[in-house]
Amino acid sequence: MIVVTGATGNVGRSLVRRLHEAGEAVTAVARHITDADVPAGVRAVAADLAEPQSLESALHGADALFLLVAGDDPGGITARARAAGVRKVVLLSSQGVGTRPRAYRHAAGFEAAVAASGLDWTVLRSGGLASNAFAWVGPVRASGVAPAPFGDVGLPFVDPDDVAAAAAVVLRGDGHRGATYVLTGPEPTTPRQRAAALAEALGTPVRFEEQSRQEAHEQLARLMPVPVVEGTLDVLGEPTEEEQRVGADLPGLLGRPATPFADWARRNAPAFR
């Protein structure tokens, strides 16, 4: 049985579906999850990664764990997983752990805890997710505007469905013990280009509106801690060469190219209407 934390998120929901369709027994975990959030036959357990003890019923009888960076006690999570008989943990972390370790200390702490857990472990370091464009749903619906800073800086955003597909490969397969994979999209795209791809997918105009760094900071600070906001804006505005590089790990895991942002936009266009 495979436990998927963050099971109602952009990566987790896709991962639960993929594992279930592949015939795996799956327990889906999120703070407010219900049976209505998962396919028939998938067990839903409400639990909070910030409270590792709440995971005990979800972990009972599990062989593998897909883990998000959430909460402040990764060692408590992995200790409970080990005590429950879990053998393998796959951590979804951030590319920033490798490129900006000071800004991404929290995620680095999870990586260290997983590596010290005594479990078979694999780390997936994701680049920016295409689903970050969901931040545009409100302004696109209201006024056909897509606001973002650094309009002409390109990054290889990755489709969360591709991240889920990579996680499924690692969770179900062998040969990934102790590996760290960096997952990116197939090419760098700028916010301006992503807005244009969304407009094409919708068949209606979407006007890109460039924000200042301060405007973006104020918006992001409502969603995440200030140090993470600063690190995120540094990546978006002044990416390193490594952060702009298209990686080979995702195609290597999936046996196909990564999915372009335009495909993500077409698949998710209904959310913006």
C-alpha positions as CSV (number, residue, x, y, z in Angstrom):
1,M,0.0,0.0,0.0
2,I,1.2,3.5,-0.9
3,V,0.4,6.6,1.2
4,V,0.2,9.9,-0.7
5,T,0.4,13.0,1.4
6,G,-0.9,16.3,-0.1
7,A,-3.4,14.1,-1.9
8,T,-5.8,17.0,-2.9
9,G,-3.0,19.2,-4.3
10,N,-1.9,19.6,-7.9
11,V,0.7,16.8,-7.8
12,G,-0.9,14.6,-5.1
13,R,-4.3,14.4,-6.8
14,S,-2.7,13.3,-10.1
15,L,-0.5,10.8,-8.3
16,V,-3.4,9.2,-6.4
17,R,-5.2,8.7,-9.7
18,R,-2.2,7.3,-11.5
19,L,-1.4,4.8,-8.7
20,H,-5.0,3.7,-8.4
21,E,-5.3,3.2,-12.1
22,A,-2.1,1.1,-12.0
23,G,-3.7,-1.3,-9.5
24,E,-2.0,-0.1,-6.4
25,A,-3.7,0.1,-3.0
26,V,-3.6,3.8,-2.1
27,T,-4.2,5.8,1.1
28,A,-4.8,9.5,0.3
29,V,-3.9,12.0,3.0
30,A,-4.7,15.7,3.4
31,R,-5.9,17.9,6.2
32,H,-9.5,18.1,5.1
33,I,-9.8,15.2,2.7
34,T,-13.1,13.2,2.4
35,D,-14.1,10.2,0.3
36,A,-15.6,12.5,-2.2
37,D,-12.0,13.8,-3.0
38,V,-10.7,10.4,-4.2
39,P,-11.5,7.7,-6.7
40,A,-13.7,4.8,-5.5
41,G,-11.5,2.2,-3.8
42,V,-9.0,4.7,-2.5
43,R,-8.8,5.2,1.2
44,A,-9.0,8.8,2.4
45,V,-7.5,9.8,5.8
46,A,-7.6,13.3,7.2
47,A,-4.3,14.1,8.8
48,D,-1.8,17.0,9.2
49,L,1.9,16.7,8.5
50,A,2.4,19.4,11.1
51,E,1.1,16.8,13.6
52,P,3.0,13.6,12.8
53,Q,1.0,11.5,15.3
54,S,-2.1,12.1,13.2
55,L,-0.5,10.0,10.4
56,E,-0.4,6.8,12.4
57,S,-3.7,5.3,11.1
58,A,-2.8,6.3,7.5
59,L,0.6,4.6,7.7
60,H,-0.6,1.3,9.1
61,G,0.1,-1.4,6.7
62,A,1.9,0.9,4.2
63,D,5.0,-0.1,2.1
64,A,5.8,3.3,0.7
65,L,5.2,7.0,1.5
66,F,5.0,10.0,-0.8
67,L,5.9,13.0,1.4
68,L,5.6,16.7,1.0
69,V,7.7,19.4,2.7
70,A,5.2,20.5,5.3
71,G,5.3,21.0,9.0
72,D,8.4,21.2,11.1
73,D,9.1,17.7,12.3
74,P,10.3,15.5,9.4
75,G,12.1,13.2,11.7
76,G,8.8,12.6,13.6
77,I,7.1,11.7,10.3
78,T,9.8,9.3,9.1
79,A,10.1,7.7,12.6
80,R,6.4,6.9,12.5
81,A,6.7,5.6,9.0
82,R,9.5,3.3,9.9
83,A,7.6,2.1,13.0
84,A,4.6,1.3,10.8
85,G,6.7,-0.9,8.4
86,V,7.1,1.6,5.6
87,R,10.2,0.7,3.5
88,K,10.4,3.5,1.0
89,V,9.9,7.2,1.1
90,V,9.8,9.6,-1.9
91,L,10.1,13.3,-0.9
92,L,8.9,16.1,-3.1
93,S,11.3,18.9,-2.5
94,S,12.5,22.0,-4.4
95,Q,15.2,22.6,-6.9
96,G,16.1,25.6,-4.7
97,V,17.7,23.2,-2.1
98,G,20.5,22.7,-4.6
99,T,20.7,26.2,-6.1
100,R,19.8,28.4,-3.1
101,P,20.3,26.4,0.1
102,R,20.1,29.3,2.5
103,A,16.7,30.4,1.2
104,Y,15.4,26.8,1.2
105,R,16.7,25.6,4.5
106,H,13.3,24.2,5.5
107,A,13.1,21.9,2.5
108,A,16.8,21.0,3.0
109,G,15.9,19.9,6.6
110,F,13.3,17.5,5.2
111,E,15.9,16.1,2.7
112,A,18.4,15.5,5.5
113,A,15.8,13.8,7.7
114,V,14.7,11.5,4.9
115,A,18.3,10.6,4.1
116,A,18.9,9.8,7.8
117,S,15.6,7.9,8.3
118,G,16.9,4.4,7.6
119,L,14.3,4.0,4.8
120,D,15.0,3.6,1.2
121,W,14.7,7.2,0.0
122,T,14.5,9.2,-3.2
123,V,14.2,13.0,-3.5
124,L,12.4,14.7,-6.3
125,R,13.5,18.4,-6.6
126,S,10.8,20.1,-8.6
127,G,11.4,23.3,-10.5
128,G,8.5,25.9,-10.6
129,L,5.2,24.3,-11.4
130,A,3.0,25.2,-14.3
131,S,0.1,25.1,-11.9
132,N,1.4,28.3,-10.3
133,A,-0.5,29.9,-13.2
134,F,-3.7,29.1,-11.2
135,A,-2.9,32.4,-9.4
136,W,-4.2,34.0,-12.6
137,V,-7.7,32.5,-12.3
138,G,-9.2,35.4,-10.5
139,P,-7.8,38.3,-12.5
140,V,-8.3,36.4,-15.8
141,R,-12.0,35.7,-15.0
142,A,-12.5,39.3,-13.7
143,S,-10.7,41.4,-16.3
144,G,-8.7,39.2,-18.7
145,V,-5.4,40.1,-17.0
146,A,-2.5,37.9,-16.0
147,P,-0.2,39.8,-13.5
148,A,3.3,38.7,-12.7
149,P,6.8,40.1,-12.1
150,F,9.8,39.7,-14.4
151,G,7.8,39.3,-17.5
152,D,10.6,38.4,-19.8
153,V,12.6,36.1,-17.6
154,G,12.3,32.5,-18.7
155,L,12.2,29.3,-16.5
156,P,11.5,25.7,-17.5
157,F,8.3,25.3,-15.5
158,V,7.2,21.7,-15.0
159,D,3.7,20.2,-15.4
160,P,2.6,18.8,-12.0
161,D,1.2,15.8,-13.9
162,D,4.7,15.0,-15.0
163,V,5.9,15.3,-11.4
164,A,3.2,12.9,-10.4
165,A,4.1,10.5,-13.2
166,A,7.8,10.6,-12.1
167,A,6.8,10.0,-8.5
168,A,4.7,7.0,-9.5
169,V,7.6,5.5,-11.4
170,V,9.9,5.9,-8.4
171,L,7.3,4.6,-5.9
172,R,6.5,1.5,-7.9
173,G,10.0,0.7,-9.3
174,D,13.4,-0.2,-8.1
175,G,16.8,1.4,-8.7
176,H,16.1,4.8,-7.3
177,R,17.5,4.4,-3.7
178,G,19.5,7.4,-2.6
179,A,18.8,9.3,-5.8
180,T,18.0,13.0,-6.2
181,Y,16.2,13.9,-9.4
182,V,15.7,17.5,-10.6
183,L,12.4,17.8,-12.5
184,T,11.9,20.6,-15.1
185,G,9.8,21.3,-18.1
186,P,11.0,21.0,-21.7
187,E,12.0,24.6,-22.3
188,P,12.2,28.0,-20.5
189,T,9.1,30.1,-20.8
190,T,8.5,33.7,-19.6
191,P,5.4,34.9,-17.8
192,R,4.5,36.9,-20.9
193,Q,4.7,33.7,-23.0
194,R,2.7,31.7,-20.5
195,A,0.0,34.4,-20.6
196,A,-0.1,34.2,-24.4
197,A,-0.3,30.4,-24.2
198,L,-3.2,30.6,-21.8
199,A,-5.0,33.1,-24.1
200,E,-4.5,30.7,-27.1
201,A,-5.9,27.9,-25.0
202,L,-8.9,30.0,-23.9
203,G,-9.5,31.5,-27.4
204,T,-9.9,34.9,-25.7
205,P,-7.5,37.7,-25.1
206,V,-5.4,37.7,-21.9
207,R,-3.3,40.8,-21.3
208,F,-0.1,40.3,-19.4
209,E,0.5,42.9,-16.7
210,E,4.0,43.2,-15.2
211,Q,4.1,43.6,-11.5
212,S,6.9,45.3,-9.6
213,R,8.9,43.1,-7.2
214,Q,7.3,44.8,-4.3
215,E,3.8,44.1,-5.6
216,A,4.6,40.5,-6.1
217,H,6.2,40.3,-2.7
218,E,3.0,41.6,-1.0
219,Q,0.9,39.1,-2.9
220,L,3.1,36.1,-2.1
221,A,3.6,37.0,1.5
222,R,-0.1,36.2,2.1
223,L,0.7,32.6,1.1
224,M,4.1,31.8,2.3
225,P,6.8,32.8,4.9
226,V,8.9,35.9,3.9
227,P,12.2,34.1,3.5
228,V,10.5,31.7,1.0
229,V,9.0,34.7,-0.8
230,E,12.4,36.3,-1.1
231,G,13.9,33.1,-2.4
232,T,11.1,32.6,-4.9
233,L,11.4,36.2,-6.2
234,D,15.2,35.8,-6.6
235,V,14.6,32.7,-8.7
236,L,11.9,34.3,-10.8
237,G,13.9,37.6,-11.3
238,E,17.5,36.5,-11.3
239,P,17.7,32.8,-12.0
240,T,21.0,31.0,-12.0
241,E,22.2,29.1,-15.1
242,E,21.2,25.9,-13.4
243,E,17.7,27.1,-12.6
244,Q,17.2,28.0,-16.3
245,R,18.7,24.7,-17.6
246,V,16.3,22.0,-18.9
247,G,17.0,18.8,-17.0
248,A,17.3,15.3,-18.3
249,D,16.0,13.5,-15.2
250,L,12.3,13.8,-16.0
251,P,12.6,12.4,-19.6
252,G,14.9,9.7,-18.2
253,L,12.3,8.6,-15.6
254,L,9.3,8.8,-18.0
255,G,10.8,7.7,-21.2
256,R,9.3,10.7,-23.0
257,P,9.8,14.4,-23.2
258,A,8.4,16.7,-20.5
259,T,5.0,18.3,-21.2
260,P,5.1,21.9,-22.6
261,F,3.3,24.7,-20.7
262,A,0.9,25.2,-23.6
263,D,-0.4,21.6,-23.1
264,W,-1.0,22.3,-19.4
265,A,-2.8,25.5,-20.4
266,R,-5.1,23.7,-22.8
267,R,-5.9,20.9,-20.3
268,N,-6.7,23.4,-17.6
269,A,-8.4,26.2,-19.6
270,P,-11.8,25.5,-18.1
271,A,-10.6,26.7,-14.7
272,F,-10.0,30.1,-16.1
273,R,-13.4,30.6,-17.7
